[in-house]
Structures are given as C-alpha cells and as structure tokens.
Amino acid sequence: MKIMLFDESPERSLFLRMTLERLGHTIVAEVSDPRQLYDAVQRQSPDAIIIDTESPSRDTLEHLCLITESCPRPIVMFTQDAKRESIREAVRAGVTAYIVDGLAAERIAPIIETAVARFEAFQSVQDELAQTRSKLSERKLVERAKGILMREKKITEEEAFGLLRKLAMDRSAPLGTVAEQVITFAKLLG
C-alpha cells in the first residue's frame, strides 16, 4: 500500500516509517506542515494517510476536511489526545481510525486494515446514497414532465409516461434527461 505520513516531528516519524516499510508498505511522502497535506495528497495519491500527532491541530483538521471532500481515503491518526471533542472533530474531518496511545509495532498492521475496511464500507454507503438521491431526483423530474404533458396534451398519466419513454428511446437518451428537456421547453414557452 502507498502511504503518506504526517508528523510535525520528523524524528518521531522514523519509527513509524521503518515499521510500515517492514510491513511491506511504500512511503510515498512524509509531511510535517499541515498546510502541505492537501497538495501532497494531490501529487502523490496515497492509498492511505497516517498521522502521528500529540493532538490534532486546527490546521491539520481543516486540511483533512479538504482531502475528505475532494479525494477521500483512509486516514489513521495516532495521538495522545483522548478528549471527546478532539475525537469528534477528527472523525468529522474524515479520520477513519483515531488511536490513542496505540503506536505499538504489532498493532499497526491490524489498525491500518481495519481503517481501510471501515473506509471502504463508508464509501460504499456514500455511493449508494448518491445513487438513491440521483434516482429520486430523476423520479421528481419525470413526475414534473408527466404533469406538463398531461396538462398540455390533455392525456392520462399513463399516456404521458409512455410518451416520455418513447421520446427517450427515440433519442437514445436517459428518461431523466428527456424529462428535464420537457421541463426546460415548457419553461421557455411559459
């Protein structure tokens, strides 16, 4: 796995780097300034990010939010900060695994595997949610377009739906796209 390390203390990250390399991972970047996190992820495209910090700073959390929004990936944070609010802020920023006092060599591999599995499960749910929202949006468009066709052509709901389907097949276009075109056309004429 390609891993990016973040630690404000480069000397402290030596143990983590050596352990990860011993486990067969490749370290693609080591960052010590939180303002470099986002750019380093864009350039190196790591499979996972591992952070070793006494306590996550505001800058670190803000840059993790940017990463999570634009190019999400598993993030493991090793820290000494067990405060409830710190944990919640880190999770909101996209941290997959928040480990307090847990930087023991024998624990690193299972922690990374767990973080990756959690991340993949979360991404799967996010993808499913996006598909559901898209289908709902398309359904709303189809309902609006059917209403327009029913009103303008004085036809039944079933006939309006049949007309939309025929238009979609004739144009080799998705039903939602045709519905959107009908709505746009009606707005232009209205």
C-alpha positions, -999 to 999 in steps of 0.1 A, spaced: 0 0 0 12 35 -8 12 55 24 17 92 32 30 100 67 22 132 85 41 141 117 50 176 129 81 159 144 101 142 116 123 125 141 93 109 158 80 95 124 112 74 119 98 46 140 65 46 121 82 48 87 105 19 95 76 -2 108 55 4 78 83 -4 54 90 -36 73 53 -45 68 57 -40 30 42 -6 26 57 21 5 60 56 20 53 80 -9 55 112 11 64 125 46 48 158 55 54 179 87 34 210 79 -4 206 79 -6 232 51 12 208 28 -12 179 34 -37 186 6 -11 193 -20 9 162 -11 -22 140 -14 -29 155 -48 6 149 -60 13 115 -45 -22 100 -45 -15 77 -15 -38 47 -7 -39 58 30 -27 87 52 -12 80 86 -9 109 111 12 108 143 5 138 165 3 148 201 -31 164 194 -46 173 161 -43 210 153 -70 231 137 -49 234 105 -45 196 103 -82 191 107 -91 217 82 -68 202 56 -81 167 63 -116 181 56 -104 193 22 -89 159 14 -120 141 26 -143 163 4 -122 161 -28 -102 129 -27 -113 107 2 -90 80 15 -85 60 47 -69 82 75 -54 67 106 -45 91 134 -22 81 163 -24 106 191 -21 112 228 -53 133 229 -82 113 244 -105 143 247 -140 136 235 -142 168 214 -109 161 197 -121 127 187 -153 140 173 -136 168 154 -111 143 139 -139 119 128 -159 148 113 -127 158 94 -126 123 79 -103 103 102 -112 66 99 -93 53 129 -84 75 159 -59 56 181 -49 69 215 -16 56 230 -15 28 204 16 32 184 30 -3 191 46 -20 161 25 -52 164 -8 -32 163 -1 -10 133 -10 -36 106 -44 -46 120 -52 -9 127 -45 0 91 -65 -30 78 -94 -20 100 -93 16 89 -92 6 52 -122 -18 57 -142 9 75 -133 34 48 -144 11 21 -177 3 39 -184 40 44 -176 48 8 -200 20 -3 -228 36 18 -219 70 4 -221 57 -32 -254 40 -25 -268 72 -10 -256 92 -41 -273 67 -64 -305 69 -44 -305 107 -44 -299 106 -82 -328 82 -88 -351 103 -65 -341 135 -84 -348 117 -117 -381 105 -105 -391 141 -95 -382 153 -130 -402 126 -146 -432 134 -124 -430 171 -133 -426 163 -170 -456 139 -169 -476 167 -153 -467 191 -180 -475 167 -208 -508 157 -191 -518 194 -189 -507 205 -223 -518 174 -243 -548 166 -222 -537 130 -218 -536 105 -189 -507 99 -166 -500 65 -182 -501 81 -217 -477 109 -206 -453 83 -192 -455 63 -224 -448 95 -244 -417 102 -222 -404 67 -226 -409 68 -264 -390 101 -266 -362 87 -245 -360 56 -268 -361 76 -300 -333 99 -288 -313 71 -271 -313 93 -240 -320 85 -203 -356 91 -192 -344 118 -167 -326 137 -194 -358 137 -216 -379 148 -187 -355 176 -180 -357 187 -216 -396 187 -215 -395 209 -183 -370 233 -199 -390 235 -231 -422 242 -211 -404 270 -192 -393 286 -224 -428 286 -238 -445 296 -205 
